[in-house]
Amino acid sequence: MAKFRILSGREVCQILGQHGFVEVRRRGSHIVMQRRTTTGTVTVPVPDHYEIRLGTLQSIIRQSGIARSEFESQD
């Protein structure tokens, strides 16, 4: 299992955007990304920080349903 890359909030939003998420609002230091599916809506809050902490990144991955490999380093 590869290690996670060090990602900023904006980089995480770019990855989410590649998978159909769109920014619906921004308030303070958080960006709310959302994707509509046939079964409902998936909403993921992303902190707009220079470096996302590991536990926060794992939570974003779990909520979004995107493969972990998208966020891992390519070494």
N, C-alpha and C positions, 0 to 999 in steps of 0.2 A: 504494500500500500504506500503510495507516494505521499509526500508532505504537502500541506497546503501552502499556496503562495501567500505572500503578504499583500493584501489587497486593500485599497481604499474603498470608501463607500461608493464613489462614482464608478470605480471599476466593477464593483459588484452589480451596480445598476446596469452597466453596459452588458454584462453577461446575462442578467435577467432579461434585458431588452432583446437579446438575440433569441430568446426562448418565448417571445410573445408577451412579455410584461410591458406595461406602459406606466409612466409616472402619472399618478392621479392628483397628488398634492405634495406640498412641501411645507413643513412647519417647524421652525426652530432648526434643530440639527438633524432632523429625520426626513427621509424621502419615503413616500408610500408608493409602492409598485403594485400593480394589479393586473391579473390576467383572467379573462372570462373564458369559461369552458362550458360544455353542454350540460354538465352537472352542477354548475354554480360558478362562483367567483373565488379566486385565490388572491389574498391580499398579504403582502409581505412588507413590513416596515424595515428600512435600511438606514442605519445611522450614517450621516454624512461626515465621517471622520477620516483622517489621513491613514489610519490603520485600524482595520476591523479586528476585534479580539477573536480568538479561536472559538470560544463557546458561542459567541454571537454569530459567527460565520456558519457554524454547524446548525444553529437554529434556523438561519436563513435557508440553508440547503434543505433541511427537513420540511420547512413550510412550503417551499417552492416546488419540491418534487423533482428538481433538476439533479442530474447525476453528479456525484461528488467529483468525478474526474475533470469536470469543467473548471473546478476551483483549485486543482492540484498543480504543483510545479511540473515542468516537462523534463526534468533531469533524468 
